[in-house]
Amino acid sequence: MPLIQADRLTKTASILLIAAGASEEEAEIVSRHSIGANLAGHDSHGIMQIPSYIDRVERGHIVPGAPFEIIQESDTTTVINGNWGFGYAISERAMKMTIEKAKKSNIAATTIHKQSHVGRVGAYPCMAAAEGMIGMMTADSGRSPKSVAPFGGAEARLGTNPICYAIPSNLDGAFFIDMATSAVANGKVKLALARGQDIPEGWVIDKDGNPTTNPQDLYDGGVLLPLGGPEGHKGYGLSAMVEIFSGLLTGLGFGVEASGRHNDGVFMVAFKVEAFRSLEVFKAEVDGFAKYLKATRKQKGVDEIFYPGELEHIRAIARSRDGIEIEDSTIAKLMVVGEKYGVADKLQLD
């Protein structure tokens, strides 16, 4: 797999999105978030998603330039209808609004419905952490096709339903947790398939309910399992709660509608730390807590203990320096889209 610098990938994604009808602002936001996922090591949410977004634009499932509509609001709450716009652009704008409200009122919460894929959920709460706040966000796929079985089930009823918390600190990298409530994000199975790799047992069961290590089985009628393996009732319970915050509270509902249109329902919150105690004292204690965790006596075969979010920071430094590995199949798909829109000669995929 070739190594490609992040700026070249960002430019490539932006060229393709603009060619497909996105505004320059939308293309910049979607490209920045997507390649940011690659930099953090989450290639499943990176540039490989761009062809699927363009396909959704072509089918009318994503509407470039869709109005950002505030349905109702108060000093501390906002309800947003994204009107099927790019989820990255809508959720970034919504988090900025939530942060501004929390600056004035100490805490603010927002729900969003009718928007497309928001990508890596961790990017948004980290915006709040950078402003001295604790950020939280949950997301689900609304009433689009599901991929995760309830604990003990053999058919899909839930999305991967991620949840994220981000904490302000003085650490080099953000202190945060961003996780699917399924055993793994759907995109990581897709990535394994694109790279011709097996997946670990415990991620997926096939259409007959049998454990499998073949990623193709997920797309041939199989389902993802909830987080936790034998204790999967915990991941299942978390997933159900995320569905309530991001599906029911937003008004999207649950289940699957016939259109198959992907829509990410989102619930986000920002808490101003200074409403509870000194921000600087708190950040210093988070730093100390991270060092305390890292100083734990290690198990055999473990070289280092990382605080939550540290690995993404380390990967981002390395990939910014060395480039990002992109599988040949993804490059081929990007080139097909480029040729379709007559911009293949402008793509920077080498």
C-alpha positions as semicolon CSV with decimal commas, in nm:
position;residue;x (nm);y (nm);z (nm)
1;M;0,000;0,000;0,000
2;P;0,146;0,340;-0,096
3;L;0,215;0,611;0,161
4;I;0,048;0,943;0,076
5;Q;0,088;1,270;0,265
6;A;-0,218;1,399;0,449
7;D;-0,231;1,730;0,262
8;R;-0,247;1,547;-0,071
9;L;-0,528;1,324;0,050
10;T;-0,717;1,626;0,185
11;K;-0,681;1,801;-0,150
12;T;-0,796;1,489;-0,336
13;A;-1,105;1,447;-0,120
14;S;-1,194;1,815;-0,158
15;I;-1,159;1,808;-0,538
16;L;-1,390;1,507;-0,563
17;L;-1,652;1,650;-0,327
18;I;-1,663;1,986;-0,506
19;A;-1,692;1,807;-0,841
20;A;-1,992;1,617;-0,703
21;G;-2,168;1,936;-0,593
22;A;-2,039;2,024;-0,246
23;S;-1,952;2,384;-0,169
24;E;-1,590;2,472;-0,098
25;E;-1,675;2,513;0,271
26;E;-1,852;2,175;0,290
27;A;-1,568;2,005;0,102
28;E;-1,308;2,157;0,336
29;I;-1,490;2,038;0,648
30;V;-1,564;1,686;0,521
31;S;-1,209;1,644;0,388
32;R;-1,047;1,775;0,708
33;H;-1,248;1,541;0,929
34;S;-1,202;1,241;0,700
35;I;-0,825;1,274;0,669
36;G;-0,814;1,359;1,039
37;A;-0,957;1,012;1,099
38;N;-0,679;0,864;0,883
39;L;-0,419;1,056;1,082
40;A;-0,561;0,926;1,410
41;G;-0,536;0,571;1,279
42;H;-0,907;0,522;1,213
43;D;-0,880;0,448;0,842
44;S;-1,231;0,304;0,841
45;H;-1,360;0,663;0,878
46;G;-1,104;0,818;0,646
47;I;-1,071;0,885;0,276
48;M;-1,213;0,545;0,190
49;Q;-1,555;0,690;0,279
50;I;-1,544;0,968;0,016
51;P;-1,675;0,754;-0,275
52;S;-1,970;0,642;-0,061
53;Y;-2,053;1,004;0,029
54;I;-2,049;1,101;-0,336
55;D;-2,272;0,805;-0,417
56;R;-2,518;0,932;-0,155
57;V;-2,508;1,279;-0,311
58;E;-2,588;1,125;-0,649
59;R;-2,882;0,935;-0,503
60;G;-3,016;1,241;-0,322
61;H;-2,939;1,097;0,020
62;I;-2,699;1,384;0,094
63;V;-2,805;1,735;-0,009
64;P;-2,515;1,978;-0,061
65;G;-2,598;2,325;0,066
66;A;-2,890;2,199;0,276
67;P;-3,028;2,462;0,517
68;F;-2,914;2,447;0,879
69;E;-3,251;2,479;1,051
70;I;-3,300;2,552;1,421
71;I;-3,635;2,403;1,517
72;Q;-3,638;2,530;1,873
73;E;-3,388;2,661;2,127
74;S;-3,335;2,808;2,470
75;D;-3,031;2,954;2,645
76;T;-2,902;2,602;2,707
77;T;-3,062;2,380;2,439
78;T;-3,088;2,361;2,062
79;V;-3,284;2,130;1,830
80;I;-3,146;2,121;1,476
81;N;-3,282;1,980;1,150
82;G;-2,992;1,924;0,910
83;N;-3,222;1,874;0,609
84;W;-2,999;1,590;0,485
85;G;-2,684;1,798;0,459
86;F;-2,327;1,680;0,518
87;G;-2,318;1,557;0,878
88;Y;-1,962;1,680;0,929
89;A;-2,054;2,040;0,848
90;I;-2,378;2,035;1,047
91;S;-2,234;1,872;1,358
92;E;-1,925;2,095;1,360
93;R;-2,144;2,405;1,344
94;A;-2,376;2,262;1,609
95;M;-2,088;2,189;1,848
96;K;-1,959;2,545;1,805
97;M;-2,306;2,674;1,899
98;T;-2,323;2,438;2,197
99;I;-1,984;2,557;2,321
100;E;-2,087;2,923;2,292
101;K;-2,405;2,859;2,491
102;A;-2,210;2,670;2,758
103;K;-1,968;2,963;2,790
104;K;-2,263;3,179;2,893
105;S;-2,476;2,927;3,083
106;N;-2,219;2,669;3,208
107;I;-2,386;2,378;3,029
108;A;-2,559;2,331;2,695
109;A;-2,704;2,040;2,499
110;T;-2,805;1,993;2,135
111;T;-2,988;1,735;1,928
112;I;-2,960;1,697;1,551
113;H;-3,171;1,495;1,311
114;K;-3,175;1,450;0,932
115;Q;-2,805;1,477;0,857
116;S;-2,565;1,238;0,687
117;H;-2,268;1,050;0,837
118;V;-2,072;1,249;1,097
119;G;-1,757;1,036;1,073
120;R;-1,533;1,000;1,377
121;V;-1,744;1,112;1,673
122;G;-1,436;1,198;1,881
123;A;-1,361;1,507;1,672
124;Y;-1,656;1,702;1,811
125;P;-1,626;1,661;2,191
126;C;-1,254;1,738;2,150
127;M;-1,363;2,082;2,023
128;A;-1,526;2,140;2,362
129;A;-1,222;2,010;2,550
130;A;-1,004;2,260;2,365
131;E;-1,230;2,535;2,506
132;G;-1,195;2,421;2,868
133;M;-1,509;2,210;2,871
134;I;-1,602;1,846;2,907
135;G;-1,757;1,739;2,578
136;M;-1,992;1,446;2,522
137;M;-2,158;1,312;2,209
138;T;-2,362;1,010;2,110
139;A;-2,466;0,918;1,757
140;D;-2,668;0,656;1,579
141;S;-2,781;0,585;1,225
142;G;-3,144;0,681;1,269
143;R;-3,377;0,459;1,069
144;S;-3,120;0,354;0,810
145;P;-3,022;-0,014;0,780
146;K;-2,884;-0,165;1,101
147;S;-2,586;-0,392;1,150
148;V;-2,568;-0,489;1,520
149;A;-2,761;-0,764;1,700
150;P;-2,893;-0,723;2,056
151;F;-2,714;-0,945;2,306
152;G;-2,814;-1,303;2,227
153;G;-2,975;-1,204;1,895
154;A;-2,890;-1,324;1,546
155;E;-3,030;-1,034;1,343
156;A;-2,961;-0,661;1,335
157;R;-3,169;-0,420;1,541
158;L;-2,914;-0,150;1,633
159;G;-2,644;0,066;1,477
160;T;-2,284;0,073;1,598
161;N;-2,401;0,365;1,818
162;P;-2,077;0,537;1,923
163;I;-2,027;0,745;2,236
164;C;-1,748;0,989;2,318
165;Y;-1,627;1,192;2,616
166;A;-1,340;1,442;2,590
167;I;-1,169;1,609;2,889
168;P;-0,961;1,931;2,895
169;S;-0,600;1,889;3,004
170;N;-0,246;2,016;2,944
171;L;-0,139;1,685;2,792
172;D;0,022;1,682;2,447
173;G;-0,270;1,481;2,312
174;A;-0,638;1,503;2,401
175;F;-0,768;1,287;2,689
176;F;-1,080;1,122;2,545
177;I;-1,267;0,800;2,476
178;D;-1,444;0,748;2,144
179;M;-1,593;0,402;2,102
180;A;-1,858;0,207;1,920
181;T;-2,093;0,015;2,149
182;S;-2,065;-0,278;1,908
183;A;-1,767;-0,513;1,916
184;V;-1,618;-0,302;1,637
185;A;-1,722;-0,023;1,402
186;N;-1,879;-0,140;1,075
187;G;-1,611;0,046;0,883
188;K;-1,332;-0,163;1,036
189;V;-1,489;-0,476;0,888
190;K;-1,516;-0,293;0,556
191;L;-1,149;-0,195;0,586
192;A;-1,044;-0,556;0,654
193;L;-1,239;-0,665;0,347
194;A;-1,070;-0,398;0,134
195;R;-0,729;-0,514;0,257
196;G;-0,800;-0,885;0,216
197;Q;-0,759;-0,952;0,588
198;D;-0,945;-1,178;0,828
199;I;-1,123;-1,029;1,128
200;P;-1,098;-1,152;1,489
201;E;-1,356;-1,400;1,610
202;G;-1,612;-1,220;1,823
203;W;-1,674;-0,931;1,586
204;V;-1,930;-1,089;1,353
205;I;-2,162;-1,386;1,323
206;D;-2,269;-1,507;0,980
207;K;-2,625;-1,530;0,845
208;D;-2,670;-1,863;1,023
209;G;-2,557;-1,725;1,358
210;N;-2,213;-1,888;1,353
211;P;-1,889;-1,714;1,459
212;T;-1,677;-1,611;1,160
213;T;-1,347;-1,447;1,075
214;N;-1,445;-1,371;0,715
215;P;-1,539;-1,000;0,680
216;Q;-1,752;-1,075;0,373
217;D;-1,995;-1,266;0,594
218;L;-2,114;-0,937;0,745
219;Y;-2,232;-0,821;0,403
220;D;-2,385;-1,158;0,315
221;G;-2,649;-1,144;0,587
222;G;-2,434;-1,155;0,899
223;V;-2,440;-0,910;1,191
224;L;-2,201;-0,735;1,425
225;L;-2,204;-0,838;1,790
226;P;-2,238;-0,593;2,082
227;L;-1,928;-0,483;2,274
228;G;-1,818;-0,715;2,553
229;G;-1,796;-1,068;2,416
230;P;-1,939;-1,299;2,685
231;E;-2,038;-0,982;2,875
232;G;-2,202;-0,834;2,567
233;H;-2,512;-0,737;2,763
234;K;-2,308;-0,435;2,875
235;G;-2,237;-0,316;2,522
236;Y;-2,598;-0,391;2,429
237;G;-2,726;-0,182;2,718
238;L;-2,497;0,109;2,624
239;S;-2,610;0,083;2,263
240;A;-2,976;0,095;2,361
241;M;-2,913;0,409;2,566
242;V;-2,730;0,575;2,277
243;E;-3,025;0,488;2,053
244;I;-3,259;0,663;2,296
245;F;-3,043;0,978;2,319
246;S;-2,963;0,995;1,947
247;G;-3,270;0,835;1,790
248;L;-3,570;0,884;2,015
249;L;-3,478;1,213;2,182
250;T;-3,387;1,364;1,842
251;G;-3,717;1,249;1,690
252;L;-3,563;1,011;1,437
253;G;-3,724;0,708;1,597
254;F;-3,602;0,349;1,581
255;G;-3,618;0,062;1,335
256;V;-3,553;0,081;0,960
257;E;-3,740;0,280;0,696
258;A;-3,776;0,160;0,337
259;S;-3,564;0,436;0,178
260;G;-3,242;0,304;0,332
261;R;-3,124;0,664;0,369
262;H;-2,838;0,697;0,616
263;N;-2,899;0,964;0,876
264;D;-2,697;1,023;1,191
265;G;-2,897;1,135;1,491
266;V;-2,677;1,319;1,740
267;F;-2,694;1,429;2,103
268;M;-2,411;1,654;2,222
269;V;-2,333;1,829;2,549
270;A;-2,069;2,074;2,670
271;F;-2,000;2,132;3,043
272;K;-1,789;2,431;3,147
273;V;-1,537;2,301;3,401
274;E;-1,511;2,641;3,571
275;A;-1,875;2,605;3,677
276;F;-1,752;2,335;3,915
277;R;-1,392;2,422;4,000
278;S;-1,079;2,598;3,875
279;L;-1,007;2,495;3,516
280;E;-0,630;2,510;3,561
281;V;-0,640;2,301;3,879
282;F;-0,866;2,048;3,706
283;K;-0,643;2,025;3,398
284;A;-0,337;1,976;3,618
285;E;-0,512;1,694;3,802
286;V;-0,611;1,528;3,472
287;D;-0,243;1,546;3,372
288;G;-0,146;1,387;3,702
289;F;-0,413;1,120;3,662
290;A;-0,280;1,034;3,315
291;K;0,074;0,999;3,451
292;Y;-0,058;0,788;3,740
293;L;-0,225;0,550;3,492
294;K;0,085;0,532;3,273
295;A;0,304;0,447;3,572
296;T;0,109;0,125;3,642
297;R;0,316;-0,193;3,665
298;K;0,285;-0,357;3,323
299;Q;0,182;-0,709;3,227
300;K;0,433;-0,929;3,050
301;G;0,470;-0,835;2,685
302;V;0,333;-0,482;2,735
303;D;0,578;-0,204;2,648
304;E;0,374;0,098;2,752
305;I;0,041;0,193;2,908
306;F;-0,139;0,477;2,732
307;Y;-0,394;0,720;2,868
308;P;-0,723;0,730;2,675
309;G;-0,667;0,911;2,345
310;E;-0,286;0,900;2,359
311;L;-0,249;0,642;2,083
312;E;-0,443;0,859;1,839
313;H;-0,207;1,147;1,918
314;I;0,101;0,932;1,862
315;R;-0,036;0,797;1,535
316;A;-0,122;1,146;1,412
317;I;0,235;1,264;1,470
318;A;0,380;0,963;1,288
319;R;0,138;0,975;0,997
320;S;0,176;1,351;0,955
321;R;0,548;1,290;0,919
322;D;0,558;0,965;0,723
323;G;0,235;0,967;0,525
324;I;-0,079;0,754;0,539
325;E;-0,106;0,402;0,398
326;I;-0,395;0,380;0,152
327;E;-0,506;0,046;0,013
328;D;-0,495;0,004;-0,366
329;S;-0,866;-0,073;-0,382
330;T;-0,948;0,266;-0,224
331;I;-0,719;0,448;-0,466
332;A;-0,890;0,269;-0,754
333;K;-1,234;0,378;-0,631
334;L;-1,121;0,738;-0,592
335;M;-0,982;0,735;-0,946
336;V;-1,309;0,595;-1,084
337;V;-1,498;0,884;-0,923
338;G;-1,238;1,130;-1,053
339;E;-1,273;0,999;-1,406
340;K;-1,652;1,015;-1,383
341;Y;-1,636;1,386;-1,298
342;G;-1,343;1,469;-1,523
343;V;-1,100;1,557;-1,244
344;A;-0,885;1,244;-1,231
345;D;-0,579;1,438;-1,355
346;K;-0,608;1,673;-1,054
347;L;-0,610;1,404;-0,786
348;Q;-0,298;1,371;-0,571
349;L;-0,276;1,001;-0,502
350;D;0,098;0,942;-0,529
